[in-house]
Structures are given as C-alpha cells and as structure tokens.
Amino acid sequence: MKPNTFFGLLLGALTFTTILAYVLEKNYLIGLLFTIPITAIIFVSELYRKSENPFSNIALTLGGVVYVVLPFGLLLLSNFDTTTTTWSTRKFDIVFAFFFMLWANDTGAYFAGTKFGKHKLFERISPKKSWEGFIGGALISLLTGYFCHLFFHTESIGFWLLMSFTVVIFATWGDLVESMLKRSLGVKDSGTILPGHGGILDRFDGLLLAAPMVFFLLQIAHFISKN
C-alpha cells in the first residue's frame, strides 16, 4: 500500500485553507474548485504508478484527508457563530473549552486508571484502558464543563455538560480507533517524529473523532434554539 503522499498533502492543505477562507469571509470558492482536479489526479495517477493495490492507495490517500484534515477544519468552524455569521463574536470559547475538556479527560483517565483500574475497557485493542479510568476522566471533564459555564457565559450549563460528555465518549473512541489502525498495520508508533510516544497522531487521536461531534452538537443546539 502506497498512498499518494504529495497530492494527499496538497488536497489536505487546500481543504483546510478553503475552510479557513470561508470562516474569514474570503473567496473560498477558488479553493473548493481546485479540490476537484486534485481529487481526480489522485485517481488517475494510479494508472501510472504501476501499483498492485491502486484501490487501497486511493482509499488511504483520501482517508487521510477525511480522518485528519476535516476534524481540524470543523474545530475551526465551531468558532464561526452561525447565528450572527460573525467570526469574532464567539471569541474562541468553544475551542478553548474543547481542549480543556479533552485534556481533563486524558488526565483524569490516566490517574484514575493508574490507581483504581481493574476492569478492562477494551482489552482486545488497548489492554491498559480501564472502566475506572474512563469514569475518572468523565468526572473531571464534566467538572471542567461546569467551570466553562461559569467562565464563558455563552452557552447554557446543559450545553457545556453535554459537550463534555460528548468529548469523553468520542475522544475515548478516537483513541481506540487509532490504536486499532496501528495494530492492523503491525506498528507501535504512528510516526517517527515522537518515538516512544506513539507518534504525532497519538497526540490528536481523541480530537479526530471528538471535534466533528462537537461541531455537530453545536449546530444542532443552534438549530433548536432558532426553532
């Protein structure tokens, strides 16, 4: 399997730049248009690469954009207040709160799991994770959501607590998914930049599933509030 690294990175950079241009109310259509030929090239280039697994190469190339780039783009869009279509009104509260909740979950899960962990959460994929750690991370993250309500005053306490719970669930799944992907390829680290720490992808595995769900939650909350 040999993903088309160059055009995959190009498509990823263009996708994120297009989202950024949309948020900043710039001409994002140009970037959106150029994703069309680049995507076509990813398919056509397999004709000339003489690979034994063209289907896998294309899937891995496009999958990298979907799995890594879109979550960061949606996290950026989470601070675009669709109720007023004004970039500056949200003041990055969602992004700050998201990372606080994510870090709180990781920290609480680590300490609770280390001290009390006995019951395996998903032993087949991650033998070290425990239900005790999951509960500890959830409690600390929910407490963080409560403090976000006191500090930001932009959403109801119910929203912040629901956001915290969403982060806990999908960050945990995100961690497990990334472990599953590494196991399927027989590798310990997702890259060589941070050897012994799982690779760069390990630092963001929880974010990759949690960020899109927070964006989804935010849009649903706005839809309900307007109707």
C-alpha positions in Angstrom: 0.0 0.0 0.0 1.5 3.3 -1.1 -0.8 6.4 -0.6 -0.1 9.3 -2.9 1.6 11.4 -0.3 2.2 14.6 -2.4 -1.3 15.0 -3.7 -2.8 13.8 -0.4 -0.9 16.6 1.5 -1.9 19.1 -1.2 -5.6 18.2 -1.0 -5.4 18.3 2.8 -3.8 21.7 2.8 -6.2 23.1 0.2 -9.2 21.7 2.1 -8.2 23.3 5.4 -7.3 26.6 3.6 -10.7 26.6 2.0 -12.4 26.2 5.3 -10.3 29.0 6.8 -11.2 31.2 3.8 -14.9 30.5 4.4 -14.6 31.4 8.1 -12.7 34.6 7.3 -15.3 35.5 4.7 -12.8 35.4 1.9 -13.2 33.9 -1.5 -13.3 30.2 -0.6 -14.8 29.0 -3.9 -11.5 29.1 -5.6 -10.0 26.6 -3.1 -13.1 24.5 -3.3 -12.9 24.4 -7.1 -9.3 23.3 -7.1 -10.1 20.3 -4.9 -11.9 18.8 -7.9 -8.9 18.4 -10.2 -6.6 17.3 -7.4 -9.1 14.6 -6.3 -9.3 13.5 -10.0 -5.5 13.4 -10.2 -5.3 11.1 -7.1 -7.5 8.6 -9.0 -5.8 9.0 -12.4 -2.3 8.9 -11.1 -2.8 5.3 -10.1 -2.8 4.4 -13.8 0.8 5.4 -14.0 2.2 4.3 -10.6 2.0 0.6 -11.6 0.9 -0.4 -8.1 -0.5 -3.7 -7.1 -3.1 -2.1 -4.8 -4.5 1.0 -6.5 -7.8 0.8 -4.7 -6.0 0.8 -1.3 -3.7 3.6 -2.4 -6.7 5.8 -3.3 -8.6 4.9 -0.2 -5.7 5.7 2.1 -4.9 9.0 0.4 -8.5 10.3 0.6 -9.0 8.6 4.0 -6.1 10.7 5.4 -7.8 13.9 4.4 -11.1 12.8 5.9 -9.6 11.4 9.1 -7.1 14.1 9.9 -7.9 17.4 8.0 -11.7 17.6 8.3 -11.7 17.3 12.1 -9.3 20.3 12.4 -11.4 22.2 9.9 -14.6 21.5 11.8 -13.0 22.5 15.0 -12.2 25.8 13.3 -15.7 26.2 12.1 -17.0 25.6 15.6 -16.0 29.2 16.4 -17.9 30.5 13.5 -21.1 31.8 15.0 -23.8 30.7 12.6 -26.5 32.7 14.4 -24.9 36.0 13.6 -22.5 34.9 10.8 -19.8 36.9 12.6 -16.3 35.3 13.2 -15.3 37.5 16.1 -18.4 37.1 18.4 -17.5 33.7 19.8 -14.0 34.6 20.9 -12.7 31.1 20.7 -14.6 29.9 23.7 -15.6 26.6 22.1 -12.0 25.7 21.0 -10.6 26.6 24.4 -13.3 24.7 26.2 -12.9 21.7 23.9 -9.2 21.4 24.6 -9.7 21.9 28.4 -12.3 19.1 28.4 -10.1 16.9 26.2 -7.0 17.3 28.5 -9.1 16.9 31.6 -10.5 13.6 30.3 -7.0 12.4 29.4 -5.6 13.4 32.8 -8.5 12.1 34.9 -8.5 8.8 33.0 -4.7 8.4 33.4 -4.7 8.9 37.2 -7.9 7.1 37.9 -6.8 4.2 35.7 -3.4 4.0 37.2 -4.7 4.0 40.8 -8.0 2.1 40.5 -8.0 0.4 37.1 -9.1 -3.2 37.3 -11.9 -3.7 34.8 -10.7 -3.6 31.2 -12.5 -1.2 28.9 -11.5 -2.7 25.5 -8.8 -5.2 26.2 -8.6 -6.5 22.6 -7.4 -3.1 21.3 -6.0 -1.3 24.4 -5.1 -3.6 27.3 -4.2 -0.7 29.6 -7.5 1.2 29.4 -10.0 0.5 32.2 -13.6 1.4 33.1 -12.3 3.1 36.2 -10.1 5.3 34.1 -13.0 6.1 31.8 -15.2 7.1 34.7 -12.4 9.2 36.3 -11.8 11.0 33.0 -15.5 11.6 32.5 -16.0 13.1 36.0 -13.0 15.5 35.6 -14.2 16.5 32.1 -17.8 17.2 33.3 -16.3 19.3 36.2 -14.4 21.2 33.5 -17.6 21.8 31.6 -19.2 23.3 34.7 -16.3 25.7 35.1 -16.5 26.6 31.4 -20.2 27.6 32.0 -19.0 29.9 34.9 -16.2 31.4 32.8 -17.6 31.8 29.3 -21.3 32.6 29.9 -22.0 31.9 26.2 -24.0 28.7 26.4 -26.3 27.1 29.0 -24.8 24.8 31.6 -26.7 21.9 29.9 -24.8 22.5 26.7 -21.4 22.6 28.4 -22.1 19.4 30.3 -23.4 17.7 27.1 -20.4 18.9 25.2 -18.1 17.5 28.0 -19.8 14.1 27.8 -19.6 14.1 24.0 -15.9 14.8 24.2 -15.4 12.0 26.7 -17.2 9.4 24.6 -15.8 10.3 21.2 -12.2 11.1 22.5 -12.2 7.6 24.0 -13.4 6.0 20.8 -10.9 8.1 18.8 -8.1 6.8 21.0 -9.3 3.2 20.5 -9.7 3.7 16.7 -6.2 5.0 16.3 -4.9 2.0 18.4 -6.9 -0.3 16.1 -5.4 1.2 13.0 -1.9 0.9 14.3 -2.5 -2.8 15.3 -3.9 -3.5 11.9 -0.6 -2.4 10.3 1.6 -4.0 12.9 3.2 -0.8 14.1 3.8 0.6 17.6 4.0 4.3 16.7 2.0 6.2 14.1 5.2 8.1 13.1 8.8 8.7 13.8 8.7 12.4 15.0 7.8 11.4 18.6 9.4 7.9 19.1 8.2 6.2 22.2 5.1 8.4 22.5 3.0 6.8 19.8 3.8 9.4 17.1 2.2 12.8 16.4 -1.1 11.2 15.6 -1.3 9.8 19.1 -1.3 13.4 20.5 -4.5 14.1 18.5 -6.3 10.8 18.2 -9.1 11.8 20.6 -9.6 15.1 18.9 -10.1 13.5 15.5 -13.5 12.0 16.4 -14.5 14.4 19.2 -14.1 17.7 17.2 -16.6 16.8 14.4 -19.1 15.7 17.1 -18.7 18.9 19.0 -19.4 20.8 15.7 -22.4 18.6 15.1 -23.7 19.3 18.6 -23.2 23.0 18.3 -25.1 23.2 15.0 -28.0 21.1 16.4 -28.1 23.3 19.5 -28.3 26.4 17.3 -31.0 24.8 15.1 -33.1 24.0 18.2 -32.7 27.5 19.6 -33.8 29.1 16.4 -36.9 26.9 16.1 
